[in-house]
């Protein structure tokens, strides 16, 4: 499969590199409505939405919010030249405030999607759960409805899926930034969500900073009096990253080998920094430092593309995410060459003592006809099997999407992807999987001034 993936990509790049036309439209609003994701919408306990749908729905709500901020800024600062600095500063600061405080609302934004990522991974393990940051449940940023017994069985039966359930939350923020950085590089915008990229990088670092400090010890003590005595009403992880390191360093320790929950049933799922071994604490502190790599993104600082020649433009960003086997450190380079939209990404997958490499290649917005355009993305990996294992998992992922233009603003899309065993950001299963997505795109643009 590896040779087939590589050969297919090389041939596709060679054929497309001279025939595609770059879209010079400047878009004000781009929305994606993924109406169907099969079999995810039917084969997991909570039914709807899938991980990919959660990403797209939250991306749409951010898109609408930043569009509104752009409109307000343009009305307040009408001179496009004299007031450009103040307009940009206003939009960036208001966008940063919206990213931080708006994300916490119980609607499809950051915290909601963060919890949906947790739920998607639990769902792949056939575990039903509820989103605790949703209008129709409650507003406290949790995933609840999972018993201690269920978590204990999951750790014994499939510890990798439990560890993935812990880390998938912060993977959402990284996945959203990855999507924004790539899409907005290929499709010029009247405004960019630069502030959201900054906030997502900060969110991941701040979560690590909290976890690798005495603050996590304090919350372990202070939080239980405000939590339900019923384990089913409590957050499944407590604190994602300390629970991740604790169970990753202790794969054979039963889940229930935790402190008793004070004044209630079951165990205290919250793990404090002091509960970790010295080696585990050092590891968590190292991950905190590595999470700073998420700030290495020129788009955070208004550099949305770097033009080298008329034929070649590029950008880049680095990405760190924790995984069930340790971490993934990646470099993404979207670029245009001779009017083709291309992507290459490199990965280093590391566990405690070993590492493997990965490569991704992509072709985007390729016009088949005036109404049809398609994307093709292919990834290969050689990943550690688990945190302590010397064994590797070699595999890959292929995604193909085609869009048909219904009108000037609307298009319909159909996408298909298939993956082998292994981990990939945005995919909820660690095993072989496939999915088919269908939905509607809405694109609102303005004419470029000559």
Secondary structure by P-SEA (a helix, b strand, c coil): caaaaaaaaaaaaaaccccbbbbcccccbbbbbcccccccccccccccccaaaaaaaaaaaaaaaaaaaaaaaaaaccccccaaaaaaaaaaaaaaaaaacccccccccaaaaaaaaaaaaaaaacbbbbbccccccccccccccccaaaaaaaaaccaaaaaaaaaaaaaaaaaaaaaaaaaaaabbbcccaaaaaaaaaaaaaaaaaaaacaaaaaaaaaccccccccccccccccccaaaaaaaaaccccccccccccccccccccccccccccaaaaaaaaaaaaaaccccccccccccccccccccccccbbbbbbbcccbbbbbbbbbbccccccbbbbbbbbbcccccccccccccccccccccccbbbbbbbbbccccccccbbbbcbbbbbbbbbbccccbbbbbbbbbbcccccccccccccccbbbbbbbbbbbbbbcc
